[in-house]
Amino acid sequence: MLVINIAFVQAEINLEQIKTDIETLASDEMQGRKVFTPAIDKAADYIAQRFEQIGLEPFSGLSSFKQSFSIYQISPKTTSVEINSEKIASEYVASLTYHKSRSWNKPGDFNIIFISENDDFRKIIGQVNQGNNDTLVLIDPKHKAKFARWQSFFSRLKSRLEVNTGPSLILVLKTEIDTFDIKTVKIHLTTSTTRKSLTNVIGILKGNNLKPVNSKISSKKNENVIFSAHYDHLGVKEEDTSHIDKNNITEDKEVDLIFNGADDDASGTTAVIALAEHYATQSNRNRDLIFVAFTAEEIGGFGSQYFSKQINADNIVAMINIEMIGKPSKFGTGEFWMTGFERSDLAHIINTNLEKSRFKMHQDPYPKQQLFYRSDNATLARLGVPAHSFSASQADTNLHYHKASDEVKTLDIKSMVEVIKKLSIATKPLVMGSATPTRLDTTKVRKKGNFF
């Protein structure tokens, strides 16, 4: 039986170091760690420095702890739609493409779908999003309000790892067009594209190649466990503050414009650093451990998407993605929960191990919020990895979520430290190689949409 020395674990996970790490990452100096800003580079430098201090190694193929890559920011430039020789006014058209230029000159070039007066608009658009074909959607004017919202959404800047790939989507609000009587079409779309750089921070702790702890544990040399969190956040508030009387602002009542992101997700990033420091002292690591601070989670999960293309997912035994553990959960101080409880037996492995220390991990208490799909774990889950997020957030009552008030002073650091300690105990069998979770059934994991 695996016996955990609780006092030893507690001694290694240092409260003062955790406070230093989270106070640094969530400081005003980091300016909210927004992607594409110099401030997020400071955060990446700090995480890389901590990985080096701990003694981690760079990810395979990299000369440093930074995994840099590019994404493309794309915005619509021109949209021209003509159906049956009638040019459709721009106010009735919305388009979404990730190509620099796309044109169609006959109806057979794309799918045609009609959303009638009594159809479920949201359901049909959701189905289109899962498709892989260029699509023209004709919409009954009854759905004018919904169309307007999608038109606004399509007009905003979009990001993509690649350009000139994937299908295109055109929405037309026009009731008199008969889908069975479209004889001619002329559609032309163009976009403006800008390339920008992003950086994940990755450190590796190699298995120490000791003899198996018992005869049932074979070599796990090519197997990895990921500990991850995202280190990006929202940056500095862009709203107009010209109406504020600056002469009336005292030092105690300064207008806070910085989204420090202490809980979201400096707390998770700090936990990843702490767990790396903890496991660096352990002498029975039979699997390689990958510690990742992902970028660009807040704008679409591009850090984890790029990372997933650089690894062999079959070698990833489990992904422990840590998301917002800075405050006590609804289950109490130091308690935490896991998304996708039923999707693999990772929860069973963790709770079996925690029971030895009289601890317990809880099931996601907010299933309606679909949190399994709202963090970086979803990218790896779609590849079959037992990838789950671990959190203490009270998602239904969190007054500081995506607010400038998400600062270190609103956290309960002692509760956060207890969660990290429990995670260090819970994940021990994964690290030692004495437990291997079942893979996820990818047919039951919702695919990422092709359009949005």
C-alpha positions in Angstrom: 0.0 0.0 0.0 1.2 3.5 -0.9 1.7 5.4 2.4 1.8 9.2 2.2 3.8 11.1 4.8 1.5 14.1 5.2 4.0 16.1 7.3 6.7 15.7 4.6 4.3 16.9 1.9 3.4 19.9 4.0 7.0 20.8 4.7 7.9 20.8 1.0 5.0 23.0 -0.2 6.0 26.3 1.1 3.4 28.9 2.0 5.8 31.8 1.7 7.0 30.8 -1.7 3.5 30.3 -2.9 2.6 33.8 -1.7 5.6 35.2 -3.5 4.8 33.5 -6.7 1.1 34.5 -6.9 1.8 38.1 -5.7 4.3 38.4 -8.4 2.2 37.0 -11.2 -0.9 39.0 -10.1 1.0 42.3 -9.4 0.2 45.5 -11.2 3.6 45.3 -12.8 2.2 42.4 -14.9 -0.6 44.6 -16.2 -3.1 41.8 -16.3 -0.9 39.5 -18.4 -2.8 40.2 -21.7 -1.6 38.4 -24.8 0.5 40.4 -27.3 1.7 42.8 -24.6 5.1 43.3 -23.1 3.6 42.6 -19.7 2.8 39.0 -20.5 6.4 38.5 -21.5 7.4 39.5 -18.0 5.1 36.8 -16.6 6.6 34.3 -19.0 10.1 35.3 -17.9 9.2 34.9 -14.3 7.7 31.4 -14.8 10.7 30.3 -16.8 13.0 31.6 -14.1 11.2 29.6 -11.5 11.3 26.4 -13.6 15.1 26.9 -13.9 15.5 27.4 -10.2 13.6 24.2 -9.6 15.8 22.3 -11.9 13.4 21.4 -14.7 14.6 20.8 -18.3 13.2 22.5 -21.5 10.6 20.7 -23.6 11.9 18.3 -26.2 13.3 20.3 -29.2 13.5 23.6 -27.3 16.6 25.4 -26.1 14.7 27.3 -23.4 11.5 26.9 -21.4 9.6 29.1 -23.9 7.6 27.5 -26.7 7.0 30.4 -29.1 4.6 30.2 -32.0 2.4 32.5 -34.1 -1.3 32.9 -34.6 -3.2 35.0 -37.1 -5.7 37.7 -36.3 -8.4 37.9 -39.0 -11.0 40.5 -39.6 -13.6 40.8 -42.4 -12.7 43.3 -45.1 -15.3 42.9 -47.9 -18.4 40.8 -48.4 -20.4 40.7 -51.6 -23.4 38.4 -52.0 -25.6 38.2 -55.2 -28.4 35.6 -55.5 -30.4 35.2 -58.6 -28.9 38.5 -60.0 -30.1 40.4 -56.9 -27.3 42.0 -54.8 -28.0 41.6 -51.1 -27.6 44.7 -49.0 -24.8 44.5 -46.5 -27.2 44.9 -43.6 -28.7 41.5 -44.4 -25.4 39.7 -44.7 -22.9 38.2 -42.2 -19.9 36.2 -43.2 -17.1 34.3 -41.4 -14.1 32.9 -43.2 -10.4 32.3 -42.3 -9.2 32.6 -45.8 -7.7 35.8 -47.2 -10.1 35.5 -50.2 -12.9 33.2 -51.1 -15.3 33.2 -54.1 -18.3 31.0 -55.3 -20.0 31.3 -58.6 -22.6 28.5 -58.6 -25.0 27.0 -56.1 -23.3 23.6 -56.1 -20.1 25.1 -54.6 -21.5 25.1 -51.1 -24.3 23.7 -48.8 -27.5 25.7 -48.6 -29.6 25.7 -45.4 -32.8 27.5 -44.7 -33.8 28.6 -41.2 -37.6 29.0 -41.3 -39.9 30.9 -39.0 -40.4 28.1 -36.5 -36.9 26.5 -36.7 -34.6 26.5 -33.7 -32.0 29.0 -34.8 -29.4 28.2 -32.2 -29.6 24.5 -32.8 -29.2 24.8 -36.6 -26.3 27.2 -36.3 -24.7 24.8 -33.8 -25.0 21.9 -36.3 -23.5 24.0 -39.1 -20.6 24.8 -36.8 -19.8 21.1 -36.5 -19.8 20.7 -40.3 -16.8 20.9 -42.6 -18.4 22.4 -45.7 -18.8 26.0 -47.0 -22.3 26.9 -46.1 -24.9 29.5 -47.1 -27.7 29.9 -44.5 -30.9 31.7 -45.5 -32.7 33.1 -42.5 -36.4 34.0 -42.0 -36.8 37.7 -40.8 -38.5 36.4 -37.6 -34.9 35.7 -36.4 -33.8 39.2 -37.1 -32.6 39.9 -33.5 -30.6 36.6 -33.4 -29.1 37.3 -36.8 -28.0 40.8 -35.7 -26.1 39.3 -32.7 -24.3 36.8 -35.0 -23.6 39.6 -37.5 -22.0 41.6 -34.7 -20.0 38.5 -33.6 -18.8 37.7 -37.1 -17.6 41.3 -37.5 -15.1 41.1 -34.6 -11.5 40.2 -34.8 -10.9 36.4 -34.8 -7.8 34.4 -34.1 -6.6 31.2 -35.7 -3.4 29.1 -35.7 -3.6 28.8 -39.5 -5.1 30.8 -42.3 -6.5 29.7 -45.7 -7.9 26.6 -44.1 -11.4 25.4 -43.1 -14.9 26.1 -44.4 -16.6 29.5 -44.7 -20.0 30.6 -43.6 -22.4 33.1 -45.0 -25.7 34.2 -43.3 -28.4 36.0 -45.3 -31.5 37.5 -43.7 -34.0 37.2 -46.6 -37.4 35.5 -46.6 -38.3 35.7 -50.3 -35.4 33.5 -51.5 -36.5 30.0 -52.3 -33.8 27.5 -51.4 -35.1 25.2 -54.2 -34.9 28.0 -56.8 -31.4 29.4 -56.5 -30.2 29.6 -60.1 -27.2 31.9 -59.8 -24.9 33.1 -57.1 -21.9 35.4 -56.9 -20.2 35.5 -53.5 -16.9 37.1 -52.7 -15.3 37.5 -49.3 -11.9 39.0 -48.3 -10.2 39.5 -45.0 -7.4 41.4 -43.4 -4.8 39.2 -41.6 -2.1 40.0 -39.0 0.4 37.6 -37.6 1.3 37.7 -33.9 3.5 35.8 -31.5 2.6 33.9 -28.4 4.5 31.9 -25.9 3.8 28.8 -23.7 6.2 28.1 -20.8 7.1 24.4 -20.4 9.4 22.5 -18.1 10.1 18.8 -17.9 11.0 16.7 -14.9 12.4 13.4 -16.1 11.5 10.1 -14.5 14.5 9.2 -12.3 14.7 5.7 -13.6 14.7 3.9 -10.3 13.7 0.3 -10.1 9.9 -0.2 -10.0 8.5 0.3 -6.6 7.0 -3.2 -6.8 6.7 -6.1 -9.3 3.4 -4.7 -10.7 4.9 -1.4 -11.8 6.8 -1.8 -15.1 8.9 0.8 -16.8 7.0 3.9 -17.7 9.8 5.6 -19.6 7.7 6.9 -22.5 4.7 7.9 -20.5 4.0 11.5 -19.3 1.8 13.3 -16.9 0.9 16.9 -17.6 0.4 19.6 -14.9 -1.0 22.7 -16.5 -2.7 26.1 -16.0 -3.0 29.2 -18.2 -1.0 32.3 -17.2 -2.7 34.8 -19.5 -5.5 37.1 -18.4 -7.5 40.2 -19.6 -5.0 43.0 -19.3 -6.0 46.6 -18.6 -9.6 47.9 -18.7 -10.3 49.8 -22.0 -13.5 51.5 -21.0 -13.8 55.3 -21.2 -12.9 56.8 -17.8 -13.1 60.5 -19.0 -16.3 61.0 -16.9 -14.4 60.4 -13.7 -13.3 63.5 -11.8 -9.6 62.8 -11.3 -9.3 65.6 -8.8 -11.7 63.9 -6.5 -9.7 60.5 -6.4 -7.8 59.9 -3.3 -5.0 57.3 -2.9 -7.6 55.1 -1.1 -10.1 55.4 -4.0 -8.0 55.1 -7.1 -9.8 53.8 -10.1 -8.6 50.2 -10.7 -8.1 49.5 -14.4 -6.0 46.4 -14.2 -7.4 42.9 -14.4 -4.8 41.2 -12.2 -6.3 37.7 -12.6 -5.1 36.5 -9.2 -7.6 33.6 -9.1 -8.0 33.3 -12.9 -5.5 31.9 -13.3 -2.4 33.1 -11.4 -3.6 30.7 -8.7 -3.4 27.7 -11.1 -0.1 28.8 -12.5 1.3 29.1 -9.0 0.1 25.6 -8.2 1.9 24.2 -11.2 5.1 25.8 -10.1 4.6 24.5 -6.5 3.9 21.0 -7.7 7.0 21.1 -9.9 9.0 22.1 -6.9 7.4 19.4 -4.8 8.0 16.6 -7.3 11.6 17.7 -8.0 12.4 16.5 -4.5 10.7 13.0 -4.9 12.8 10.0 -5.6 10.2 7.7 -7.1 9.1 9.3 -10.3 8.6 6.6 -12.9 7.0 8.9 -15.5 8.2 12.1 -17.0 6.3 15.1 -15.8 5.5 18.0 -18.0 4.7 21.4 -16.3 3.0 23.9 -18.7 1.8 27.4 -18.3 -0.4 28.0 -21.4 -0.9 31.3 -23.1 -4.0 32.5 -24.9 -6.6 30.5 -23.0 -8.7 33.6 -22.6 -8.9 34.2 -26.4 -9.6 30.6 -27.5 -7.1 28.2 -26.0 -4.5 28.6 -28.6 -1.6 27.8 -26.3 -3.0 24.3 -25.6 -4.0 23.9 -29.2 -0.4 24.5 -30.4 1.1 22.4 -27.7 -1.1 19.5 -28.6 0.2 19.5 -32.1 3.8 19.1 -30.8 3.3 16.0 -28.7 2.2 12.4 -29.1 -1.1 12.3 -27.2 -0.9 8.5 -26.8 2.0 9.1 -24.5 0.1 11.4 -22.1 -1.3 9.3 -19.3 -3.2 12.2 -17.7 -3.6 16.0 -17.7 -4.1 17.8 -14.4 -5.3 21.2 -15.5 -5.6 23.6 -12.5 -8.1 26.5 -12.9 -9.0 29.0 -10.1 -8.1 27.5 -6.7 -7.6 30.8 -4.9 -10.8 30.7 -2.8 -12.6 28.1 -0.7 -15.0 26.0 -2.8 -18.7 25.4 -1.8 -17.5 22.2 -0.2 -15.3 24.1 2.3 -11.8 25.5 2.8 -9.1 23.5 1.1 -11.6 21.4 -0.9 -11.6 21.1 -4.7 -13.6 19.5 -7.5 -12.9 18.0 -10.9 -14.7 18.5 -14.3 -15.7 15.5 -16.4 -15.9 13.2 -13.4 -17.6 10.4 -15.3 -15.5 10.5 -18.4 -12.5 8.5 -17.1 -11.6 6.7 -13.9 -9.1 9.4 -12.9 -11.5 10.6 -10.3 -11.7 7.1 -8.8 -7.9 6.8 -8.8 -7.5 10.2 -7.1 -10.2 9.6 -4.4 -8.9 6.1 -3.7 -5.6 7.6 -2.9 -7.0 10.6 -1.0 -9.1 8.3 1.2 -5.8 7.0 2.7 -5.3 10.5 4.1 -9.0 11.0 4.9 -9.4 13.5 2.1 -11.8 13.6 -0.8 -12.2 15.3 -4.2 -15.6 16.4 -5.3 -17.6 16.2 -8.5 -18.1 19.4 -10.6 -21.1 21.1 -8.9 -21.9 23.2 -11.9 -22.6 20.8 -14.8 -24.9 23.3 -16.6 -21.9 25.6 -17.1 -20.1 23.0 -19.3 -16.8 23.8 -17.5 -15.2 20.7 -18.9 -15.1 22.5 -22.3 -14.1 25.9 -20.9 -10.4 25.4 -20.2 -7.3 24.0 -21.8 -8.0 20.4 -20.8 -10.7 20.2 -23.5 -8.0 20.3 -26.3 -6.2 17.2 -25.0 -9.5 15.5 -24.1 -10.5 15.6 -27.7 -7.4 13.5 -28.4 -8.4 10.9 -25.9 -6.2 12.0 -23.0 -7.8 11.8 -19.5 -7.6 15.5 -19.3 -9.6 17.2 -16.6 -9.7 20.6 -14.8 -9.4 20.9 -11.1 -10.9 23.9 -9.4 -12.2 25.4 -6.1 -14.2 28.2 -7.8 -17.7 28.9 -6.7 -18.6 29.5 -10.3 -22.2 30.5 -9.6 -21.4 33.3 -7.0 -17.9 34.5 -7.9 -18.2 38.3 -7.8 -14.6 38.8 -9.0 -14.6 36.6 -12.1 -13.2 38.6 -15.1 -13.3 41.8 -12.9 -10.6 44.2 -11.9 -11.3 43.1 -8.4 -9.7 39.7 -8.9 -6.7 40.5 -6.8 -4.5 38.7 -4.3 -6.2 40.4 -1.4 -9.5 38.6 -2.3 -7.9 35.2 -2.1 -7.6 32.7 0.8 -4.0 31.7 0.4 -4.1 29.1 3.1 -7.1 27.3 1.4 -5.2 27.4 -1.8 -2.1 25.9 -0.2 -4.3 23.1 1.2 -5.6 22.3 -2.3 -2.1 22.2 -3.7 -1.1 19.8 -0.9 -4.0 17.5 -1.6 -3.2 17.6 -5.3 0.3 16.5 -4.6 -1.0 13.5 -2.6 -3.8 12.8 -5.1 -1.5 12.6 -8.2 1.2 10.5 -6.5 0.1 7.2 -8.2 0.2 8.8 -11.6 3.8 10.0 -11.0 5.0 6.8 -9.6 3.4 4.7 -12.3 1.2 2.6 -10.0 -2.0 3.9 -11.7 -3.1 4.5 -15.3 -6.5 6.2 -16.0 -8.7 5.0 -18.7 -8.6 6.9 -22.0 -11.5 9.2 -22.9 -14.0 8.1 -25.5 -13.4 10.8 -28.2 -16.8 10.1 -29.7 -18.4 11.4 -26.5 -16.3 14.6 -26.4 -17.8 17.5 -28.2 -15.6 18.6 -31.1 -14.4 22.1 -31.4 -16.5 24.0 -33.9 -15.1 24.6 -37.3 -16.2 28.2 -37.4 -16.3 29.5 -33.8 
